[in-house]
Amino acid sequence: MILRSAYSLSSKAFAAHSTLPSTAAATIAISTSSTSPCHYRRMSSSQSPKKHLVTREEGVHQTMQLSKSWRNKPLFRRQGDVRFKSGLEASKLLIAEANRRDAHEIEYIDSVSSTMECLSPLFDRNPRYAFVAKQLMEPERFVQFRVAWMDDVGVVRLNRGFRIQYSSSLGPYEGPLHLGPHVNGGLIKALGFDNVFSNALTGYDVGSSVGGSDFNPFDKSEAEVQRFCQSYMTELAKYVGPDIDHPTMGMGVGKKEMGYLFGQYKRLNAKSTSSSVPFMKKKDSEVAGEAVVLFAKEMLKDKNQSLMGKRCLILGSGKNARAVASKLLEYGAVPLTFSDESGHVYEPSGIDESKLRTISNIKMERGAMLGRYVISSTTAKFNEPGSVFDIPCDLCFPCGQIKCVDEEAVTKLADNGCMGVIEGGHKNVTIEGRKALKGRGVMYGPHIVTLTGANIAHAHGNTLPSETLEEDVRRIYNDVKGAATEFNARGDLFAGGSMVGFLRVANAMLAHGAV
């Protein structure tokens, strides 16, 4: 049985820890029913007194005592004592420290900078959290290793393998594996950092890890992919396991790759399951994409709108993108596009279930390009117009490559009437693009919030009813929205998600001490 963490993880160990506002406060009722591994009930507002998010004290002077004790302590002592007077100053010091140590890891610096800026109000209200953030910037363990495998010609090939076990404060490590030529140590570290907050948002007892390799599975034969996966898992098996670290599907890793990886793990280890939760689960790979659409549904509900009839751009054509399209069709939306390295296909009248099946059959073939779809459709346009962002739409779901939506793309989307960008992949929107979305008043669903579906599915074991998924998505969305509102960032789901996830992890870290 996996238990969902309450919004504030501490009660007695640290009296100044955070609690949810009354509108989002929750408690857990443990059930012994065997129908589902996760059972909880919501605490009503009459049961939960309204308190501040960061401390349990009441009144406008609630943080005064904390401020006096922690603001006098140096945040860094490398070359003399360095203190801060405000939360913004603390966040700048933390960003500067990240740049000093890892300036070459651009993606990681981007993640730390954007997150620390969002957390500065927390540092203002409780300065102690700045010291926890300093500790959180360093992962618990980062493993890099050589992956040697033999191609079909008989030549030995080499790739780099990674696994970063970033935080186990809330529970055993869990996170995706990514394969692709773009994968490097800096990207893995950035994704691991982001995954800390994303996993914590689910409310389940799960830590954060990310792994992968710079191996490109799309231009290799099936036999080569299998040999690579077996070589990769031979080394990775030393660091993962049912009660240690749970790898899940990510970019370039689908059911086939997961099957090869698990097969090798099972060959090397006798134990491959833990209680009711299967290890390296291959089922329900579409849940992550379905959760993305459910978050979009909740965002539109706040504007008294629905997905019915919304024209949607989908960037990418992988398993997540196709799951997003399938769920959009279920709610009456109209998917318009898919894309990959060869370009994009555009169906002016929309992609129905029959066309989606055709695209899925094409993309299930390893290395197949999306351009083949135009042969089977008389209405599809390939790379027309030249930029997919020139197509008028109501919503955009980027599920493709990292940083595919920049400031220029946001400007085109907003000019063409797009009302929301909801990430279905990792770090699809750049920092500049995120600022442009906020400036143009376009809704933004960040990946740390929208990509929580896979962890929800894993927490529920072999069964995840659609009603349970919707309930969990609604709960997470309300938690994030409530936190953003309390810290004067109404509507900023990235800020709200960063705060909620950080508070859950930070409170656990405070109880653990200097570890």
KOLFI-364858 format. One record per residue (C-alpha): residue number from 1; residue in one letter; x, y, z negated. Coordinates in steps of 0.2 Angstrom, whole numbers, padded with zeros to 4 digits. Layout:
BEGIN
NUM  A  X  Y  Z
...
END
This chain:
BEGIN
1  M  0000  0000  0000
2  I  0007  0017  0005
3  L  0001  0032  -0006
4  R  -0002  0049  0001
5  S  0008  0062  -0009
6  A  -0002  0077  -0016
7  Y  0002  0094  -0009
8  S  0013  0098  -0024
9  L  0024  0083  -0029
10  S  0028  0088  -0047
11  S  0018  0091  -0062
12  K  0028  0088  -0077
13  A  0046  0087  -0071
14  F  0046  0105  -0065
15  A  0033  0117  -0072
16  A  0036  0130  -0059
17  H  0032  0119  -0044
18  S  0020  0123  -0031
19  T  0001  0118  -0030
20  L  -0011  0120  -0016
21  P  -0024  0134  -0015
22  S  -0041  0128  -0021
23  T  -0047  0127  -0003
24  A  -0034  0114  0001
25  A  -0030  0106  -0016
26  A  -0031  0087  -0016
27  T  -0030  0072  -0028
28  I  -0028  0054  -0025
29  A  -0039  0040  -0030
30  I  -0031  0023  -0028
31  S  -0042  0010  -0021
32  T  -0038  -0009  -0021
33  S  -0049  -0012  -0006
34  S  -0040  -0022  0008
35  T  -0049  -0014  0022
36  S  -0036  0000  0023
37  P  -0019  0003  0015
38  C  -0023  0021  0012
39  H  -0038  0027  0002
40  Y  -0040  0044  -0006
41  R  -0053  0057  -0010
42  R  -0053  0076  -0009
43  M  -0054  0086  -0025
44  S  -0069  0098  -0025
45  S  -0066  0116  -0028
46  S  -0075  0115  -0044
47  Q  -0063  0102  -0050
48  S  -0047  0111  -0045
49  P  -0044  0129  -0053
50  K  -0037  0141  -0041
51  K  -0018  0144  -0044
52  H  -0004  0151  -0034
53  L  0005  0141  -0021
54  V  0022  0141  -0029
55  T  0020  0142  -0047
56  R  0006  0136  -0059
57  E  0006  0152  -0069
58  E  -0008  0165  -0067
59  G  -0007  0184  -0064
60  V  0003  0196  -0054
61  H  0019  0194  -0065
62  Q  0019  0175  -0062
63  T  0037  0174  -0055
64  M  0045  0187  -0066
65  Q  0053  0174  -0078
66  L  0059  0163  -0063
67  S  0066  0179  -0054
68  K  0076  0184  -0069
69  S  0085  0167  -0071
70  W  0088  0162  -0053
71  R  0091  0179  -0045
72  N  0107  0181  -0056
73  K  0114  0164  -0050
74  P  0126  0165  -0035
75  L  0119  0156  -0019
76  F  0137  0153  -0013
77  R  0153  0153  -0022
78  R  0165  0149  -0008
79  Q  0174  0166  -0008
80  G  0167  0175  -0023
81  D  0150  0174  -0029
82  V  0136  0178  -0016
83  R  0119  0183  -0023
84  F  0103  0189  -0015
85  K  0090  0202  -0020
86  S  0076  0197  -0008
87  G  0069  0181  0001
88  L  0074  0189  0017
89  E  0092  0191  0011
90  A  0092  0173  0005
91  S  0086  0167  0022
92  K  0100  0177  0031
93  L  0113  0170  0020
94  L  0107  0152  0023
95  I  0107  0155  0042
96  A  0125  0163  0041
97  E  0131  0148  0032
98  A  0124  0136  0045
99  N  0132  0146  0059
100  R  0149  0146  0049
101  R  0149  0127  0048
102  D  0140  0121  0064
103  A  0140  0136  0076
104  H  0143  0123  0091
105  E  0127  0114  0087
106  I  0115  0127  0096
107  E  0099  0117  0094
108  Y  0102  0114  0075
109  I  0106  0133  0073
110  D  0089  0137  0082
111  S  0080  0125  0070
112  V  0088  0132  0054
113  S  0086  0150  0059
114  S  0067  0149  0064
115  T  0063  0139  0048
116  M  0073  0149  0036
117  E  0065  0165  0042
118  C  0048  0157  0039
119  L  0053  0152  0021
120  S  0059  0169  0016
121  P  0042  0173  0007
122  L  0044  0157  -0003
123  F  0061  0163  -0009
124  D  0054  0179  -0014
125  R  0041  0171  -0025
126  N  0052  0158  -0032
127  P  0071  0161  -0029
128  R  0075  0143  -0035
129  Y  0069  0137  -0018
130  A  0083  0145  -0009
131  F  0095  0134  -0018
132  V  0085  0119  -0013
133  A  0085  0125  0005
134  K  0104  0126  0004
135  Q  0105  0108  -0001
136  L  0092  0102  0012
137  M  0103  0110  0026
138  E  0115  0095  0024
139  P  0109  0078  0030
140  E  0111  0063  0018
141  R  0120  0053  0031
142  F  0125  0055  0049
143  V  0131  0039  0058
144  Q  0139  0040  0076
145  F  0145  0024  0084
146  R  0151  0017  0101
147  V  0138  0007  0111
148  A  0147  -0004  0124
149  W  0137  -0014  0136
150  M  0139  -0022  0153
151  D  0130  -0016  0169
152  D  0124  -0027  0183
153  V  0140  -0026  0192
154  G  0150  -0032  0178
155  V  0158  -0016  0173
156  V  0159  -0012  0154
157  R  0149  0005  0151
158  L  0150  0016  0135
159  N  0138  0027  0127
160  R  0137  0036  0110
161  G  0124  0030  0098
162  F  0117  0041  0083
163  R  0106  0039  0068
164  I  0104  0053  0056
165  Q  0096  0049  0039
166  Y  0091  0067  0034
167  S  0081  0065  0019
168  S  0074  0051  0008
169  S  0067  0063  -0006
170  L  0049  0057  -0002
171  G  0052  0039  0002
172  P  0061  0028  0015
173  Y  0068  0035  0030
174  E  0057  0035  0046
175  G  0059  0044  0063
176  P  0060  0041  0081
177  L  0074  0035  0093
178  H  0077  0046  0108
179  L  0086  0040  0124
180  G  0092  0052  0138
181  P  0108  0061  0145
182  H  0103  0076  0135
183  V  0104  0068  0118
184  N  0119  0073  0108
185  G  0124  0075  0090
186  G  0118  0093  0088
187  L  0101  0089  0096
188  I  0099  0073  0084
189  K  0103  0084  0069
190  A  0091  0098  0074
191  L  0077  0085  0077
192  G  0081  0077  0060
193  F  0080  0093  0051
194  D  0063  0097  0060
195  N  0057  0079  0056
196  V  0059  0083  0037
197  F  0045  0095  0038
198  S  0034  0085  0050
199  N  0035  0069  0040
200  A  0031  0078  0024
201  L  0016  0087  0031
202  T  0007  0070  0033
203  G  0006  0068  0014
204  Y  0013  0051  0014
205  D  0028  0045  0005
206  V  0040  0044  0020
207  G  0057  0052  0022
208  S  0065  0059  0038
209  S  0077  0051  0051
210  V  0081  0052  0069
211  G  0092  0042  0081
212  G  0096  0038  0099
213  S  0109  0038  0112
214  D  0115  0048  0128
215  F  0110  0032  0138
216  N  0098  0036  0152
217  P  0085  0022  0154
218  F  0076  0028  0169
219  D  0090  0025  0182
220  K  0095  0008  0175
221  S  0088  -0010  0179
222  E  0078  -0019  0166
223  A  0092  -0031  0162
224  E  0104  -0016  0159
225  V  0091  -0008  0148
226  Q  0090  -0024  0138
227  R  0108  -0026  0136
228  F  0110  -0008  0130
229  C  0096  -0010  0118
230  Q  0104  -0026  0111
231  S  0121  -0018  0109
232  Y  0114  -0002  0101
233  M  0104  -0012  0088
234  T  0119  -0023  0084
235  E  0127  -0008  0076
236  L  0111  0001  0070
237  A  0105  -0014  0061
238  K  0118  -0011  0048
239  Y  0108  0005  0043
240  V  0090  0002  0046
241  G  0077  -0010  0039
242  P  0059  -0012  0033
243  D  0063  -0004  0016
244  I  0077  0007  0021
245  D  0074  0016  0038
246  H  0060  0013  0050
247  P  0064  0018  0069
248  T  0049  0023  0079
249  M  0046  0027  0098
250  G  0053  0043  0105
251  M  0058  0051  0121
252  G  0064  0038  0133
253  V  0059  0024  0121
254  G  0043  0015  0125
255  K  0035  -0002  0121
256  K  0048  -0012  0131
257  E  0063  -0003  0123
258  M  0056  -0005  0106
259  G  0053  -0024  0110
260  Y  0071  -0026  0115
261  L  0077  -0017  0100
262  F  0066  -0027  0088
263  G  0071  -0043  0096
264  Q  0089  -0040  0092
265  Y  0086  -0034  0075
266  K  0076  -0050  0071
267  R  0090  -0060  0078
268  L  0102  -0052  0065
269  N  0091  -0051  0050
270  A  0079  -0063  0042
271  K  0067  -0050  0035
272  S  0058  -0040  0048
273  T  0042  -0034  0038
274  S  0038  -0026  0022
275  S  0021  -0029  0014
276  S  0007  -0024  0026
277  V  0017  -0012  0037
278  P  0026  -0020  0052
279  F  0044  -0015  0055
280  M  0047  -0006  0072
281  K  0029  -0007  0077
282  K  0025  -0006  0096
283  K  0006  -0005  0095
284  D  -0004  0012  0095
285  S  0009  0021  0105
286  E  -0005  0032  0111
287  V  -0009  0039  0094
288  A  0004  0052  0094
289  G  -0004  0060  0110
290  E  -0022  0058  0103
291  A  -0017  0067  0087
292  V  -0010  0082  0098
293  V  -0027  0084  0106
294  L  -0036  0083  0089
295  F  -0025  0097  0083
296  A  -0030  0107  0098
297  K  -0048  0103  0094
298  E  -0047  0110  0077
299  M  -0038  0126  0083
300  L  -0052  0129  0095
301  K  -0065  0125  0082
302  D  -0058  0140  0072
303  K  -0063  0151  0087
304  N  -0080  0143  0089
305  Q  -0075  0134  0105
306  S  -0073  0116  0110
307  L  -0063  0106  0123
308  M  -0077  0104  0134
309  G  -0074  0110  0151
310  K  -0056  0117  0147
311  R  -0044  0116  0161
312  C  -0028  0110  0154
313  L  -0010  0110  0161
314  I  0000  0094  0155
315  L  0019  0095  0157
316  G  0028  0078  0158
317  S  0021  0061  0162
318  G  0027  0050  0149
319  K  0017  0040  0137
320  N  0013  0055  0126
321  A  0007  0065  0141
322  R  -0004  0051  0148
323  A  -0011  0049  0130
324  V  -0015  0067  0129
325  A  -0024  0067  0146
326  S  -0034  0052  0141
327  K  -0040  0060  0125
328  L  -0044  0076  0134
329  L  -0055  0067  0146
330  E  -0064  0059  0131
331  Y  -0068  0076  0125
332  G  -0074  0083  0142
333  A  -0058  0093  0146
334  V  -0051  0094  0163
335  P  -0032  0089  0165
336  L  -0025  0097  0180
337  T  -0006  0092  0181
338  F  0008  0080  0177
339  S  0026  0083  0180
340  D  0043  0075  0180
341  E  0061  0077  0187
342  S  0054  0077  0204
343  G  0042  0091  0202
344  H  0023  0092  0197
345  V  0007  0086  0205
346  Y  -0009  0097  0204
347  E  -0027  0091  0206
348  P  -0037  0107  0208
349  S  -0053  0098  0204
350  G  -0045  0089  0189
351  I  -0038  0072  0185
352  D  -0051  0059  0181
353  E  -0049  0042  0173
354  S  -0046  0033  0190
355  K  -0032  0045  0195
356  L  -0025  0044  0178
357  R  -0024  0025  0179
358  T  -0015  0027  0196
359  I  -0002  0039  0188
360  S  0000  0027  0173
361  N  0004  0013  0185
362  I  0017  0023  0194
363  K  0025  0029  0178
364  M  0025  0011  0171
365  E  0038  0006  0184
366  R  0055  0011  0178
367  G  0063  0025  0187
368  A  0047  0029  0198
369  M  0045  0047  0202
370  L  0028  0056  0201
371  G  0029  0062  0219
372  R  0023  0044  0224
373  Y  0005  0049  0218
374  V  0002  0061  0233
375  I  0001  0046  0244
376  S  -0014  0039  0235
377  S  -0023  0055  0233
378  T  -0030  0066  0247
379  T  -0033  0081  0236
380  A  -0017  0082  0226
381  K  -0004  0095  0229
382  F  0014  0092  0226
383  N  0025  0107  0219
384  E  0011  0119  0225
385  P  0012  0132  0219
386  G  0031  0133  0216
387  S  0029  0135  0197
388  V  0017  0124  0187
389  F  0014  0140  0176
390  D  0006  0149  0190
391  I  -0009  0138  0189
392  P  -0023  0146  0180
393  C  -0028  0136  0165
394  D  -0036  0137  0148
395  L  -0024  0127  0138
396  C  -0006  0120  0141
397  F  0001  0104  0133
398  P  0020  0103  0136
399  C  0025  0085  0133
400  G  0040  0085  0144
401  Q  0058  0090  0142
402  I  0065  0101  0128
403  K  0064  0120  0130
404  C  0053  0119  0145
405  V  0042  0134  0140
406  D  0052  0150  0138
407  E  0047  0168  0137
408  E  0044  0170  0156
409  A  0033  0154  0156
410  V  0023  0161  0142
411  T  0020  0177  0151
412  K  0014  0168  0167
413  L  0002  0157  0156
414  A  -0005  0172  0147
415  D  -0007  0182  0163
416  N  -0017  0167  0170
417  G  -0029  0166  0156
418  C  -0021  0153  0145
419  M  -0027  0154  0127
420  G  -0016  0141  0119
421  V  0000  0131  0120
422  I  0000  0115  0110
423  E  0016  0105  0110
424  G  0015  0087  0114
425  G  0034  0084  0114
426  H  0049  0089  0103
427  K  0055  0107  0104
428  N  0046  0111  0120
429  V  0044  0130  0117
430  T  0060  0141  0114
431  I  0061  0153  0100
432  E  0059  0167  0113
433  G  0044  0158  0120
434  R  0036  0157  0102
435  K  0038  0175  0099
436  A  0030  0179  0116
437  L  0015  0168  0112
438  K  0013  0178  0095
439  G  0015  0194  0104
440  R  0002  0190  0117
441  G  -0011  0183  0105
442  V  -0010  0165  0112
443  M  -0013  0150  0100
444  Y  0002  0140  0097
445  G  0002  0122  0090
446  P  0020  0118  0085
447  H  0028  0101  0086
448  I  0031  0099  0068
449  V  0012  0100  0065
450  T  0005  0091  0081
451  L  0017  0076  0082
452  T  0012  0069  0065
453  G  0001  0056  0073
454  A  0014  0042  0074
455  N  0018  0043  0055
456  I  -0001  0043  0051
457  A  -0002  0027  0062
458  H  0013  0019  0053
459  A  0006  0023  0036
460  H  -0010  0014  0039
461  G  -0002  -0002  0045
462  N  -0010  -0013  0058
463  T  -0027  -0003  0058
464  L  -0031  0015  0061
465  P  -0049  0019  0064
466  S  -0052  0035  0075
467  E  -0062  0043  0061
468  T  -0047  0041  0049
469  L  -0035  0049  0061
470  E  -0047  0063  0064
471  E  -0049  0065  0045
472  D  -0030  0066  0042
473  V  -0027  0078  0056
474  R  -0041  0089  0049
475  R  -0033  0088  0032
476  I  -0015  0093  0038
477  Y  -0022  0107  0049
478  N  -0032  0114  0034
479  D  -0016  0113  0023
480  V  -0005  0122  0036
481  K  -0018  0135  0039
482  G  -0021  0138  0021
483  A  -0002  0140  0017
484  A  0000  0152  0032
485  T  -0015  0163  0026
486  E  -0008  0164  0008
487  F  0009  0170  0014
488  N  0002  0183  0025
489  A  0005  0174  0041
490  R  -0013  0170  0046
491  G  -0014  0159  0062
492  D  0005  0155  0062
493  L  0005  0136  0061
494  F  0024  0135  0063
495  A  0026  0146  0047
496  G  0012  0137  0038
497  G  0019  0120  0043
498  S  0037  0124  0038
499  M  0031  0130  0021
500  V  0020  0115  0017
501  G  0033  0103  0022
502  F  0047  0112  0013
503  L  0037  0113  -0003
504  R  0033  0094  -0004
505  V  0051  0090  -0001
506  A  0059  0103  -0011
507  N  0049  0099  -0027
508  A  0054  0081  -0025
509  M  0072  0086  -0023
510  L  0071  0097  -0039
511  A  0065  0082  -0049
512  H  0080  0072  -0042
513  G  0094  0084  -0047
514  A  0110  0087  -0038
515  V  0110  0072  -0026
END
